[in-house]
Amino acid sequence: MFIIIDNTKNLSKAYMTPLLISYFENLSIQYKIISDNQDIDDIIENKNIKGFILSGGPICLSKQDLDENDKNIKILKYFLDIPILGICFGCQIMTKYYGGNIKSMKEEVNNISRCTIVNY
């Protein structure tokens, strides 16, 4: 089973998460969408997890600190031996968690992001 950590705040406005869901369903791959910390606590003991995807979201982490109770941070802390893919905001979280820096860009590129990852 793959776990998609939804960071969109509103799945109906998400871009990447629906594409991931469609991909998994077309290939008959088992997945679960996690949207809050309680769900993370429920899966910590699950031994059938093949990988995690940290989805995109509406925030740039250039001026924000990581919240130790955040669902994404829990994944990075507790699942050290399972592959994790960070997409857009998910990649920012991974970058900041592992000591990289994120800077805000002056304008959006391809209407997707206002952030860039530096010094990783």
All heavy atoms as an XYZ file, in Angstrom:
963
protein
N       0.835     -1.178      0.000
C       0.000      0.000      0.000
C       0.880      1.241      0.000
O       1.906      1.287      0.660
C      -0.906      0.014      1.234
C      -1.692      1.301      1.317
S      -2.647      1.601      2.831
C      -3.370      0.062      3.165
N       0.455      2.254     -0.754
C       1.123      3.550     -0.769
C       0.275      4.537      0.016
O      -0.953      4.479     -0.008
C       1.324      4.051     -2.200
C       2.419      3.330     -2.911
C       2.170      2.136     -3.557
C       3.705      3.831     -2.919
C       3.174      1.447     -4.202
C       4.726      3.153     -3.564
C       4.459      1.959     -4.214
N       0.944      5.438      0.701
C       0.258      6.449      1.493
C       0.505      7.815      0.852
O       1.661      8.206      0.639
C       0.771      6.469      2.954
C       0.681      5.089      3.590
C       0.037      7.522      3.768
C      -0.704      4.545      3.796
N      -0.558      8.523      0.549
C      -0.465      9.884      0.019
C      -0.783     10.835      1.165
O      -1.877     10.796      1.726
C      -1.450     10.114     -1.140
C      -1.173      9.146     -2.285
C      -1.376     11.574     -1.611
C      -2.238      9.157     -3.367
N       0.178     11.662      1.524
C      -0.037     12.674      2.556
C      -0.556     13.919      1.853
O       0.160     14.568      1.099
C       1.273     12.991      3.323
C       1.893     11.721      3.891
C       1.012     14.032      4.404
C       1.030     10.967      4.860
N      -1.817     14.235      2.090
C      -2.472     15.354      1.402
C      -2.188     16.662      2.131
O      -2.587     16.844      3.269
C      -3.974     15.097      1.322
C      -4.704     16.228      0.646
O      -4.151     16.788     -0.328
O      -5.828     16.554      1.082
N      -1.485     17.563      1.472
C      -1.146     18.868      2.032
C      -1.933     20.007      1.391
O      -1.584     21.165      1.561
C       0.355     19.136      1.842
C       1.193     18.232      2.696
O       1.014     18.156      3.899
N       2.101     17.502      2.069
N      -2.976     19.691      0.662
C      -3.655     20.725     -0.132
C      -4.593     21.611      0.644
O      -4.954     22.663      0.172
C      -4.451     20.074     -1.270
O      -5.447     19.230     -0.705
C      -3.554     19.298     -2.187
N      -5.040     21.211      1.795
C      -6.041     21.902      2.599
C      -7.433     21.800      1.981
O      -8.415     21.989      2.634
C      -5.710     23.395      2.806
C      -4.346     23.680      3.360
C      -4.274     23.373      4.817
C      -2.945     23.830      5.369
N      -2.362     22.915      6.265
N      -7.516     21.527      0.687
C      -8.807     21.384      0.010
C      -8.597     20.469     -1.192
O      -8.180     20.921     -2.259
C      -9.335     22.746     -0.424
C     -10.708     22.666     -1.041
O     -11.207     21.592     -1.372
N     -11.337     23.815     -1.208
N      -8.896     19.192     -1.025
C      -8.615     18.207     -2.062
C      -9.302     18.539     -3.384
O      -8.784     18.245     -4.453
C      -9.010     16.810     -1.585
C      -8.564     15.627     -2.430
C      -7.065     15.651     -2.658
C      -8.976     14.323     -1.775
N     -10.451     19.211     -3.336
C     -11.157     19.536     -4.578
C     -10.403     20.576     -5.409
O     -10.614     20.692     -6.610
C     -12.577     20.030     -4.286
O     -12.543     21.275     -3.619
N      -9.495     21.347     -4.787
C      -8.710     22.341     -5.516
C      -7.291     21.861     -5.813
O      -6.496     22.585     -6.382
C      -8.644     23.648     -4.726
C      -9.978     24.344     -4.618
C      -9.832     25.658     -3.901
C     -11.175     26.358     -3.834
N     -11.084     27.660     -3.185
N      -6.991     20.654     -5.410
C      -5.643     20.111     -5.589
C      -5.375     19.818     -7.055
O      -6.281     19.504     -7.816
C      -5.489     18.840     -4.769
N      -4.112     19.898     -7.445
C      -3.716     19.597     -8.812
C      -3.099     18.203     -8.897
O      -3.542     17.361     -9.665
C      -2.721     20.647     -9.310
C      -2.122     20.309    -10.651
C      -2.874     20.430    -11.811
C      -0.827     19.827    -10.754
C      -2.342     20.090    -13.041
C      -0.287     19.491    -11.985
C      -1.045     19.627    -13.117
O      -0.520     19.288    -14.327
N      -2.079     17.939     -8.101
C      -1.325     16.707     -8.226
C      -2.006     15.513     -7.574
O      -1.975     14.408     -8.105
C       0.078     16.892     -7.636
C       0.995     15.699     -7.825
S       1.243     15.181     -9.540
C       2.151     16.561    -10.191
N      -2.623     15.703     -6.422
C      -3.211     14.572     -5.702
C      -4.255     13.824     -6.537
O      -4.215     12.597     -6.593
C      -3.777     15.029     -4.340
O      -2.722     15.668     -3.607
C      -4.293     13.858     -3.535
N      -5.178     14.506     -7.220
C      -6.112     13.761     -8.074
C      -5.414     12.982     -9.196
O      -5.867     11.895     -9.566
C      -7.025     14.849     -8.653
C      -6.966     15.953     -7.665
C      -5.560     15.921     -7.130
N      -4.320     13.504     -9.714
C      -3.557     12.772    -10.732
C      -2.947     11.506    -10.143
O      -2.948     10.450    -10.791
C      -2.452     13.655    -11.322
C      -2.894     14.852    -12.151
C      -1.690     15.690    -12.563
C      -3.682     14.411    -13.371
N      -2.426     11.603     -8.935
C      -1.868     10.425     -8.263
C      -2.947      9.378     -8.012
O      -2.738      8.189     -8.251
C      -1.225     10.824     -6.929
C       0.044     11.658     -7.013
C       0.393     12.218     -5.637
C       1.182     10.838     -7.571
N      -4.104      9.823     -7.554
C      -5.216      8.906     -7.293
C      -5.614      8.189     -8.577
O      -5.786      6.972     -8.595
C      -6.403      9.670     -6.685
C      -6.053     10.137     -5.272
C      -7.662      8.806     -6.678
C      -7.041     11.129     -4.689
N      -5.736      8.938     -9.655
C      -6.094      8.355    -10.943
C      -5.059      7.326    -11.389
O      -5.399      6.237    -11.860
C      -6.227      9.460    -11.991
O      -6.466      8.921    -13.253
N      -3.787      7.662    -11.233
C      -2.695      6.758    -11.594
C      -2.779      5.454    -10.808
O      -2.725      4.361    -11.374
C      -1.357      7.465    -11.347
C      -0.149      6.615    -11.623
C       0.288      6.393    -12.921
C       0.565      6.039    -10.575
C       1.407      5.607    -13.174
C       1.679      5.259    -10.821
C       2.096      5.047    -12.123
O       3.194      4.271    -12.359
N      -2.909      5.565     -9.491
C      -2.994      4.367     -8.647
C      -4.218      3.528     -8.992
O      -4.140      2.303     -9.063
C      -3.012      4.729     -7.165
C      -1.667      5.162     -6.626
C      -1.569      6.216     -5.739
C      -0.501      4.510     -6.985
C      -0.338      6.609     -5.228
C       0.725      4.886     -6.490
C       0.808      5.948     -5.600
N      -5.348      4.177     -9.216
C      -6.566      3.431     -9.537
C      -6.469      2.748    -10.892
O      -6.907      1.609    -11.048
C      -7.781      4.355     -9.467
C      -8.122      4.705     -8.025
C      -9.284      5.674     -7.882
O      -9.783      6.215     -8.897
O      -9.693      5.895     -6.722
N      -5.875      3.416    -11.876
C      -5.719      2.809    -13.204
C      -4.824      1.575    -13.173
O      -5.001      0.653    -13.963
C      -5.163      3.818    -14.208
C      -6.195      4.827    -14.627
O      -7.396      4.601    -14.516
N      -5.735      5.976    -15.105
N      -3.867      1.559    -12.261
C      -2.950      0.427    -12.144
C      -3.353     -0.541    -11.032
O      -2.614     -1.471    -10.718
C      -1.523      0.926    -11.901
C      -0.906      1.696    -13.066
C       0.451      2.264    -12.666
C      -0.779      0.820    -14.293
N      -4.510     -0.298    -10.437
C      -5.012     -1.141     -9.333
C      -4.004     -1.249     -8.187
O      -3.793     -2.323     -7.621
C      -5.391     -2.527     -9.839
O      -6.414     -2.436    -10.799
N      -3.389     -0.133     -7.855
C      -2.438     -0.069     -6.743
C      -3.184      0.427     -5.509
O      -3.881      1.440     -5.558
C      -1.260      0.879     -7.073
C      -0.477      0.335     -8.269
C      -0.351      1.062     -5.859
C       0.591      1.281     -8.786
N      -3.005     -0.283     -4.409
C      -3.646      0.104     -3.163
C      -3.015      1.379     -2.621
O      -1.788      1.520     -2.581
C      -3.461     -1.007     -2.131
C      -4.715     -1.561     -1.617
C      -4.451     -2.568     -0.491
O      -3.329     -2.889     -0.125
N      -5.527     -3.074      0.039
N      -3.864      2.314     -2.168
C      -3.373      3.557     -1.590
C      -4.333      4.033     -0.515
O      -5.473      3.597     -0.430
C      -3.219      4.645     -2.662
C      -4.542      5.145     -3.198
C      -5.163      6.252     -2.635
C      -5.175      4.506     -4.262
C      -6.378      6.693     -3.110
C      -6.383      4.952     -4.749
C      -6.990      6.047     -4.166
O      -8.193      6.483     -4.635
N      -3.832      4.940      0.298
C      -4.662      5.595      1.308
C      -4.247      7.045      1.358
O      -3.055      7.358      1.294
C      -4.473      4.935      2.676
C      -5.315      5.571      3.762
C      -5.222      4.814      5.073
C      -6.121      5.507      6.081
N      -6.313      4.748      7.281
N      -5.236      7.931      1.476
C      -4.951      9.356      1.598
C      -5.026      9.734      3.069
O      -6.005      9.436      3.745
C      -5.951     10.189      0.776
C      -5.802      9.858     -0.705
C      -5.722     11.682      1.029
C      -6.790     10.546     -1.594
N      -3.977     10.398      3.538
C      -3.905     10.855      4.926
C      -4.011     12.374      4.918
O      -3.248     13.046      4.220
C      -2.561     10.442      5.567
C      -2.374      8.928      5.529
C      -2.442     10.996      6.968
C      -3.318      8.141      6.364
N      -4.930     12.891      5.710
C      -5.089     14.339      5.723
C      -4.882     14.975      7.091
O      -4.830     16.191      7.189
C      -6.470     14.722      5.175
O      -7.476     14.091      5.931
N      -4.760     14.188      8.134
C      -4.482     14.787      9.438
C      -3.611     13.874     10.294
O      -3.342     12.734      9.955
C      -5.769     15.173     10.173
C      -6.666     13.987     10.490
O      -6.144     12.890     10.765
O      -7.894     14.158     10.462
N      -3.160     14.417     11.422
C      -2.227     13.695     12.290
C      -2.808     12.420     12.884
O      -2.091     11.455     13.099
C      -1.746     14.608     13.420
C      -0.680     15.567     12.955
O       0.120     15.228     12.087
N      -0.674     16.751     13.497
N      -4.096     12.396     13.183
C      -4.699     11.197     13.757
C      -4.518     10.010     12.820
O      -4.218      8.910     13.250
C      -6.185     11.431     14.052
C      -6.879     10.215     14.646
C      -6.256      9.779     15.967
O      -5.918     10.620     16.795
N      -6.098      8.491     16.166
N      -4.710     10.243     11.538
C      -4.531      9.162     10.572
C      -3.097      8.640     10.576
O      -2.867      7.457     10.392
C      -4.904      9.632      9.164
C      -6.394      9.898      9.018
O      -7.182      9.305      9.767
O      -6.761     10.704      8.149
N      -2.116      9.518     10.759
C      -0.711      9.105     10.815
C      -0.498      8.177     12.001
O       0.135      7.128     11.886
C       0.238     10.318     10.938
C       0.167     11.184      9.705
C       1.672      9.870     11.206
C       0.712     10.573      8.471
N      -1.031      8.554     13.144
C      -0.879      7.729     14.340
C      -1.465      6.334     14.111
O      -0.941      5.353     14.608
C      -1.548      8.393     15.545
C      -0.867      9.708     15.924
O       0.318      9.891     15.573
O      -1.527     10.544     16.564
N      -2.520      6.251     13.342
C      -3.165      4.961     13.065
C      -2.328      4.054     12.164
O      -2.460      2.844     12.213
C      -4.542      5.167     12.420
C      -5.544      5.766     13.394
O      -5.293      5.732     14.613
O      -6.578      6.284     12.928
N      -1.467      4.626     11.306
C      -0.714      3.791     10.363
C       0.716      3.496     10.796
O       1.410      2.733     10.140
C      -0.678      4.408      8.953
C       0.099      5.719      8.959
C      -2.053      4.559      8.378
C       0.594      6.113      7.615
N       1.173      4.079     11.903
C       2.565      3.893     12.312
C       2.925      2.418     12.457
O       4.032      2.015     12.144
C       2.872      4.703     13.589
C       2.974      6.172     13.215
C       4.139      4.226     14.274
C       3.262      7.116     14.346
N       2.003      1.589     12.872
C       2.279      0.165     13.056
C       2.044     -0.671     11.795
O       2.289     -1.868     11.801
C       1.425     -0.386     14.201
C       1.723      0.262     15.539
C       3.172      0.081     15.979
O       3.731     -1.013     15.786
O       3.739      1.046     16.516
N       1.573     -0.068     10.726
C       1.264     -0.809      9.500
C       2.557     -1.302      8.846
O       3.455     -0.528      8.544
C       0.491      0.084      8.533
C      -0.043     -0.662      7.342
O       0.540     -1.634      6.889
N      -1.157     -0.196      6.832
N       2.646     -2.583      8.606
C       3.854     -3.181      8.020
C       3.767     -3.334      6.502
O       4.718     -3.764      5.883
C       4.112     -4.563      8.640
C       4.210     -4.559     10.139
C       5.387     -3.766     10.624
C       5.481     -3.857     12.133
N       6.142     -2.780     12.772
N       2.637     -2.994      5.906
C       2.438     -3.196      4.465
C       2.655     -1.940      3.633
O       2.269     -1.907      2.473
C       1.026     -3.735      4.204
C       0.834     -5.114      4.797
O       1.769     -5.904      4.839
N      -0.363     -5.383      5.263
N       3.260     -0.921      4.184
C       3.460      0.329      3.454
C       4.669      0.195      2.540
O       5.760     -0.155      2.972
C       3.632      1.507      4.431
C       2.368      1.667      5.278
C       3.943      2.787      3.668
C       2.497      2.655      6.406
N       4.467      0.478      1.261
C       5.541      0.377      0.263
C       6.236      1.726      0.041
O       7.377      1.776     -0.408
C       4.966     -0.102     -1.071
C       4.219     -1.402     -0.970
C       5.126     -2.546     -1.325
C       4.336     -3.813     -1.417
N       4.601     -4.766     -0.407
N       5.520      2.825      0.293
C       6.097      4.141      0.083
C       5.123      5.242      0.453
O       3.928      5.011      0.616
N       5.677      6.445      0.590
C       4.892      7.627      0.910
C       5.070      8.673     -0.176
O       6.140      8.783     -0.779
C       5.366      8.258      2.227
C       5.039      7.447      3.435
C       5.962      6.562      3.963
C       3.810      7.573      4.063
C       5.680      5.811      5.084
C       3.512      6.815      5.188
C       4.444      5.943      5.698
N       4.030      9.462     -0.376
C       4.112     10.628     -1.247
C       3.624     11.818     -0.435
O       2.496     11.820      0.056
C       3.262     10.458     -2.514
C       3.752      9.258     -3.313
C       3.308     11.746     -3.350
C       2.884      8.900     -4.494
N       4.483     12.819     -0.263
C       4.099     14.060      0.392
C       3.639     15.004     -0.705
O       4.431     15.432     -1.542
C       5.281     14.658      1.163
C       6.027     13.737      2.134
C       7.134     14.494      2.844
C       5.082     13.099      3.127
N       2.355     15.329     -0.719
C       1.785     16.087     -1.837
C       2.146     17.558     -1.780
O       2.699     18.055     -0.808
C       0.258     15.935     -1.850
O      -0.338     16.820     -0.918
N       1.761     18.251     -2.830
C       1.918     19.696     -2.892
C       0.923     20.374     -1.975
O       0.041     19.741     -1.397
N       1.068     21.675     -1.837
C       0.173     22.445     -0.992
C       0.298     23.919     -1.303
O       1.127     24.328     -2.115
N      -0.499     24.749     -0.644
C      -0.587     26.172     -0.986
C       0.452     27.072     -0.329
O       0.380     28.282     -0.450
C      -1.984     26.527     -0.482
C      -2.172     25.649      0.708
C      -1.484     24.352      0.350
N       1.428     26.518      0.362
C       2.336     27.325      1.175
C       3.766     27.224      0.655
O       4.171     26.205      0.124
C       2.301     26.834      2.642
C       0.872     26.896      3.185
C       3.225     27.648      3.524
C       0.701     26.196      4.509
N       4.525     28.296      0.853
C       5.969     28.267      0.624
C       6.632     28.308      1.995
O       6.273     29.118      2.841
C       6.403     29.473     -0.210
S       8.181     29.537     -0.494
N       7.561     27.427      2.246
C       8.199     27.332      3.563
C       9.381     28.273      3.741
O      10.133     28.129      4.691
C       8.676     25.903      3.803
C       7.612     24.884      4.147
C       8.238     23.498      4.276
C       6.891     25.249      5.416
N       9.566     29.242      2.862
C      10.759     30.090      2.941
C      10.832     30.871      4.249
O      11.916     31.135      4.742
C      10.813     31.048      1.758
O       9.702     31.917      1.771
N       9.703     31.245      4.835
C       9.725     32.051      6.058
C       9.013     31.368      7.212
O       8.646     32.006      8.182
C       9.074     33.400      5.778
C       9.864     34.227      4.791
C       9.277     35.589      4.601
C      10.230     36.406      3.785
N       9.724     36.932      2.578
N       8.833     30.085      7.125
C       8.129     29.366      8.177
C       9.018     28.269      8.757
O       9.848     27.701      8.071
C       6.854     28.736      7.629
C       5.850     29.759      7.177
C       4.558     29.092      6.741
O       4.458     27.885      6.716
N       3.584     29.899      6.397
N       8.793     27.997     10.027
C       9.480     26.888     10.686
C       8.643     25.629     10.534
O       7.441     25.685     10.326
C       9.684     27.191     12.172
C      10.693     28.306     12.393
O      11.638     28.421     11.591
O      10.523     29.064     13.360
N       9.289     24.497     10.664
C       8.579     23.225     10.626
C       7.903     22.976     11.966
O       8.473     23.256     13.019
C       9.545     22.085     10.324
C      10.206     22.107      8.955
C      11.203     20.967      8.846
C       9.169     21.998      7.853
N       6.711     22.442     11.926
C       5.967     22.070     13.122
C       6.264     20.613     13.424
O       5.987     19.737     12.604
C       4.472     22.283     12.873
C       3.602     21.869     14.045
O       4.137     21.479     15.102
O       2.372     21.943     13.900
N       6.834     20.331     14.582
C       7.230     18.965     14.938
C       6.047     17.998     14.982
O       6.226     16.803     14.904
C       7.955     18.959     16.284
C       9.334     19.570     16.217
C      10.283     18.788     15.323
O      10.337     17.556     15.418
O      10.991     19.424     14.523
N       4.832     18.506     15.118
C       3.655     17.649     15.158
C       2.996     17.504     13.791
O       1.964     16.860     13.664
C       2.628     18.188     16.165
C       3.132     18.058     17.577
O       3.666     17.023     17.949
N       2.997     19.095     18.361
N       3.582     18.092     12.784
C       3.027     18.025     11.438
C       3.042     16.593     10.908
O       3.992     15.838     11.170
C       3.848     18.926     10.514
C       3.318     18.938      9.104
O       2.320     19.634      8.865
O       3.893     18.236      8.248
N       2.021     16.222     10.177
C       1.916     14.852      9.640
C       3.101     14.496      8.752
O       3.569     13.368      8.750
C       0.595     14.672      8.893
C       0.423     15.610      7.719
C      -0.981     15.524      7.155
C      -1.178     16.534      6.084
N      -1.920     17.693      6.430
N       3.629     15.452      7.993
C       4.773     15.202      7.120
C       6.036     14.905      7.935
O       6.807     14.006      7.594
C       5.030     16.415      6.226
C       3.885     16.697      5.303
O       3.731     16.064      4.281
N       3.032     17.664      5.678
N       6.238     15.645      9.013
C       7.415     15.453      9.856
C       7.346     14.092     10.550
O       8.350     13.395     10.682
C       7.553     16.593     10.886
C       7.649     17.947     10.180
C       8.748     16.363     11.800
C       8.752     18.062      9.148
N       6.154     13.700     10.969
C       5.995     12.376     11.588
C       6.424     11.283     10.612
O       7.072     10.313     11.001
C       4.555     12.157     12.033
C       4.198     12.905     13.293
C       2.783     12.559     13.730
C       2.428     13.230     15.026
N       1.096     12.816     15.508
N       6.073     11.438      9.349
C       6.472     10.454      8.335
C       7.996     10.409      8.234
O       8.607      9.342      8.237
C       5.857     10.789      6.958
C       4.339     10.674      7.002
C       6.461      9.938      5.853
C       3.820      9.300      7.310
N       8.626     11.570      8.144
C      10.079     11.620      8.002
C      10.794     11.073      9.239
O      11.881     10.506      9.132
C      10.523     13.055      7.712
C      10.053     13.619      6.366
C      10.346     15.114      6.280
C      10.667     12.877      5.207
N      10.197     11.209     10.412
C      10.801     10.722     11.652
C      10.641      9.216     11.855
O      11.571      8.550     12.288
C      10.150     11.413     12.858
C      10.697     12.735     13.218
C       9.937     13.213     14.448
C      10.625     14.336     15.140
N       9.854     14.806     16.300
N       9.447      8.698     11.590
C       9.133      7.326     11.975
C       9.319      6.283     10.877
O       9.367      5.102     11.152
C       7.694      7.237     12.495
C       7.500      7.987     13.788
C       6.716      9.125     13.833
C       8.121      7.558     14.958
C       6.543      9.822     15.017
C       7.953      8.245     16.147
C       7.159      9.382     16.171
O       6.994     10.064     17.330
N       9.416      6.705      9.639
C       9.498      5.749      8.542
C      10.810      5.927      7.794
O      10.841      6.263      6.619
C       8.297      5.907      7.611
C       6.989      5.597      8.271
C       6.198      6.603      8.776
C       6.569      4.287      8.408
C       4.992      6.318      9.398
C       5.368      3.986      9.021
C       4.576      5.007      9.524
N      11.902      5.668      8.468
C      13.228      5.887      7.904
C      13.603      4.884      6.822
O      14.449      5.170      5.988
C      14.274      5.854      9.023
C      14.076      6.879     10.139
C      15.098      6.654     11.246
C      14.151      8.288      9.596
N      12.975      3.725      6.813
C      13.359      2.683      5.865
C      12.357      2.496      4.726
O      12.422      1.517      4.000
C      13.572      1.360      6.600
C      12.336      0.922      7.371
O      11.446      1.761      7.609
O      12.256     -0.264      7.737
N      11.438      3.448      4.567
C      10.434      3.368      3.497
C      10.642      4.563      2.561
O      10.823      5.688      3.021
C       9.011      3.373      4.089
C       8.810      2.122      4.950
C       7.959      3.436      2.993
C       7.489      2.053      5.670
N      10.630      4.330      1.237
C      10.825      5.430      0.280
C       9.774      6.527      0.441
O       8.599      6.255      0.670
C      10.682      4.753     -1.078
C      10.941      3.306     -0.835
C      10.464      3.040      0.563
N      10.225      7.783      0.317
C       9.346      8.942      0.419
C       9.611      9.860     -0.771
O      10.753     10.230     -1.027
C       9.581      9.712      1.731
C       9.349      8.790      2.937
C       8.688     10.945      1.807
C       9.740      9.400      4.271
N       8.546     10.223     -1.473
C       8.620     11.160     -2.590
C       7.936     12.446     -2.168
O       6.797     12.425     -1.713
C       7.910     10.576     -3.824
C       7.698     11.536     -5.001
C       9.032     11.947     -5.609
C       6.800     10.876     -6.047
N       8.626     13.562     -2.295
C       8.038     14.864     -1.993
C       7.756     15.607     -3.280
O       8.644     15.775     -4.113
N       6.522     16.038     -3.465
C       6.125     16.784     -4.652
C       5.827     18.225     -4.246
O       4.997     18.466     -3.379
C       4.882     16.154     -5.319
C       5.190     14.726     -5.759
C       4.404     17.001     -6.487
C       4.001     13.959     -6.286
N       6.513     19.185     -4.863
C       6.307     20.612     -4.640
C       6.453     20.943     -3.147
O       7.543     20.936     -2.617
C       4.954     21.027     -5.208
S       4.784     22.800     -5.414
N       5.369     21.223     -2.446
C       5.422     21.537     -1.020
C       6.038     20.381     -0.230
O       6.791     20.588      0.712
C       4.015     21.861     -0.505
C       3.955     22.180      0.963
C       4.506     23.350      1.462
C       3.343     21.312      1.848
C       4.457     23.637      2.811
C       3.286     21.593      3.200
C       3.842     22.765      3.688
N       5.720     19.147     -0.619
C       6.304     17.978      0.038
C       7.817     17.966     -0.081
O       8.534     17.596      0.857
N       8.335     18.383     -1.222
C       9.788     18.473     -1.418
C      10.378     19.597     -0.558
O      11.470     19.453     -0.021
C      10.089     18.703     -2.895
S      11.843     18.627     -3.272
N       9.640     20.693     -0.411
C      10.101     21.773      0.468
C      10.238     21.276      1.902
O      11.213     21.577      2.589
C       9.109     22.945      0.457
C       9.033     23.710     -0.833
C       7.984     24.797     -0.732
O       7.936     25.531      0.247
N       7.133     24.897     -1.740
N       9.237     20.522      2.358
C       9.275     19.985      3.718
C      10.500     19.098      3.897
O      11.233     19.229      4.883
C       7.990     19.201      4.027
C       6.814     20.164      4.127
C       8.140     18.380      5.308
C       5.470     19.497      4.165
N      10.735     18.205      2.939
C      11.893     17.313      3.033
C      13.190     18.112      3.024
O      14.114     17.818      3.787
C      11.861     16.300      1.892
C      10.725     15.309      2.012
S      10.578     14.208      0.593
C      12.017     13.178      0.840
N      13.268     19.102      2.175
C      14.472     19.932      2.083
C      14.757     20.623      3.401
O      15.877     20.589      3.912
C      14.317     20.966      0.957
O      14.154     20.280     -0.276
C      15.527     21.879      0.881
N      13.732     21.262      3.962
C      13.918     21.978      5.224
C      14.223     21.002      6.368
O      15.085     21.269      7.198
C      12.684     22.806      5.538
C      12.948     23.928      6.497
C      11.956     25.046      6.319
C      12.466     26.272      7.042
N      11.628     27.412      6.859
N      13.558     19.881      6.400
C      13.770     18.883      7.454
C      15.215     18.375      7.455
O      15.802     18.163      8.507
C      12.792     17.721      7.278
C      12.891     16.670      8.354
C      12.305     16.864      9.596
C      13.561     15.475      8.126
C      12.387     15.900     10.595
C      13.646     14.502      9.111
C      13.058     14.715     10.348
O      13.148     13.760     11.327
N      15.783     18.195      6.265
C      17.144     17.672      6.162
C      18.207     18.765      6.096
O      19.354     18.492      5.774
C      17.255     16.733      4.964
C      16.477     15.451      5.175
C      15.393     15.140      4.374
C      16.823     14.563      6.190
C      14.669     13.974      4.575
C      16.104     13.397      6.405
C      15.036     13.116      5.592
O      14.313     11.963      5.804
N      17.823     20.021      6.403
C      18.803     21.092      6.544
C      18.985     21.997      5.348
O      19.849     22.875      5.375
N      18.198     21.838      4.305
C      18.298     22.711      3.139
C      17.582     24.028      3.369
O      16.930     24.233      4.388
N      17.729     24.927      2.424
C      17.080     26.236      2.497
C      16.094     26.414      1.350
O      16.297     25.887      0.263
C      18.122     27.351      2.418
C      19.050     27.346      3.605
O      18.600     27.284      4.747
N      20.342     27.392      3.355
N      15.074     27.192      1.613
C      14.052     27.483      0.618
C      13.908     28.987      0.538
O      13.837     29.667      1.562
C      12.701     26.837      1.018
C      12.887     25.331      1.113
C      11.609     27.210      0.039
C      11.824     24.637      1.877
N      13.880     29.521     -0.665
C      13.713     30.959     -0.854
C      12.482     31.215     -1.708
O      12.180     30.469     -2.632
C      14.939     31.556     -1.531
C      16.153     31.566     -0.644
C      17.250     32.385     -1.242
C      18.429     32.403     -0.289
N      19.544     33.139     -0.821
N      11.807     32.300     -1.390
C      10.640     32.702     -2.152
C      11.106     33.352     -3.456
O      12.066     34.124     -3.474
C       9.824     33.694     -1.325
O       8.548     33.818     -1.828
N      10.429     33.030     -4.557
C      10.766     33.608     -5.855
C       9.940     34.879     -6.065
O       8.906     35.070     -5.438
C      10.485     32.591     -6.956
C      11.382     31.370     -6.846
S      10.930     29.967     -7.875
C      10.726     30.639     -9.475
N      10.379     35.750     -6.959
C       9.668     36.992     -7.216
C       8.349     36.769     -7.947
O       7.422     37.540     -7.823
C      10.563     37.935     -8.012
C      11.755     38.453     -7.220
C      12.558     39.410     -8.062
C      13.696     40.070     -7.399
N      14.483     39.483     -6.442
N       8.285     35.707     -8.736
C       7.056     35.414     -9.473
C       6.908     33.909     -9.659
O       7.859     33.161     -9.515
C       7.065     36.105    -10.834
C       8.203     35.643    -11.731
C       8.277     36.446    -13.018
O       8.496     37.664    -12.937
O       8.128     35.826    -14.074
N       5.690     33.497     -9.973
C       5.434     32.077    -10.197
C       6.079     31.623    -11.498
O       6.180     32.389    -12.453
C       3.932     31.814    -10.288
C       3.221     31.939     -8.973
C       1.756     31.580     -9.062
O       1.340     30.945    -10.048
O       1.026     31.953     -8.140
N       6.507     30.375    -11.526
C       7.046     29.763    -12.724
C       6.038     28.719    -13.177
O       5.695     27.810    -12.415
C       8.423     29.110    -12.441
C       8.938     28.411    -13.674
C       9.397     30.148    -11.936
N       5.533     28.847    -14.394
C       4.536     27.915    -14.923
C       3.308     27.799    -14.028
O       2.674     26.769    -13.957
C       5.131     26.521    -15.129
C       6.241     26.530    -16.145
O       6.197     27.292    -17.105
N       7.240     25.709    -15.937
N       2.988     28.871    -13.286
C       1.820     28.897    -12.402
C       1.798     27.764    -11.388
O       0.749     27.334    -10.955
C       0.520     28.867    -13.225
C       0.378     30.098    -14.082
O       0.736     31.187    -13.654
N      -0.140     29.930    -15.268
N       2.947     27.259    -11.006
C       2.978     26.127    -10.090
C       3.538     26.514     -8.715
O       2.978     26.179     -7.705
C       3.799     24.959    -10.679
C       3.077     24.416    -11.891
C       4.020     23.871     -9.657
C       3.838     23.353    -12.646
N       4.632     27.231     -8.671
C       5.269     27.430     -7.380
C       5.857     28.832     -7.268
O       6.236     29.435     -8.245
C       6.396     26.410     -7.215
O       7.068     26.629     -6.005
N       5.954     29.303     -6.039
C       6.612     30.572     -5.763
C       7.894     30.353     -4.967
O       8.432     31.273     -4.399
C       5.684     31.487     -4.982
C       4.524     31.977     -5.782
C       3.645     32.868     -4.947
N       2.475     33.202     -5.702
C       2.236     34.394     -6.209
N       3.086     35.377     -6.034
N       1.154     34.624     -6.891
N       8.335     29.102     -4.881
C       9.508     28.781     -4.068
C      10.554     28.081     -4.917
O      10.247     27.467     -5.925
C       9.128     27.852     -2.931
S       7.998     28.578     -1.766
N      11.762     28.172     -4.458
C      12.839     27.397     -5.036
C      13.693     26.841     -3.911
O      13.784     27.437     -2.852
C      13.685     28.235     -6.010
O      14.604     27.382     -6.676
C      14.446     29.337     -5.300
N      14.271     25.695     -4.131
C      15.103     25.059     -3.112
C      16.552     25.402     -3.426
O      17.009     25.261     -4.547
C      14.874     23.539     -3.137
C      13.425     23.257     -2.744
C      15.848     22.832     -2.214
C      12.993     21.839     -2.974
N      17.255     25.883     -2.401
C      18.658     26.243     -2.571
C      19.481     25.579     -1.490
O      18.975     25.191     -0.447
C      18.844     27.772     -2.521
C      18.155     28.451     -3.668
C      18.357     28.356     -1.198
N      20.769     25.437     -1.755
C      21.719     24.892     -0.770
C      21.311     23.534     -0.243
O      21.312     23.304      0.957
C      21.889     25.865      0.401
C      22.447     27.185     -0.027
O      23.134     27.277     -1.033
N      22.131     28.223      0.717
N      20.989     22.617     -1.101
C      20.656     21.287     -0.625
C      21.766     20.337     -0.975
O      22.324     20.322     -1.988
C      19.342     20.792     -1.230
C      18.917     19.481     -0.637
C      18.427     19.430      0.657
C      19.030     18.289     -1.343
C      18.033     18.228      1.225
C      18.648     17.092     -0.781
C      18.144     17.079      0.505
O      17.761     15.889      1.067
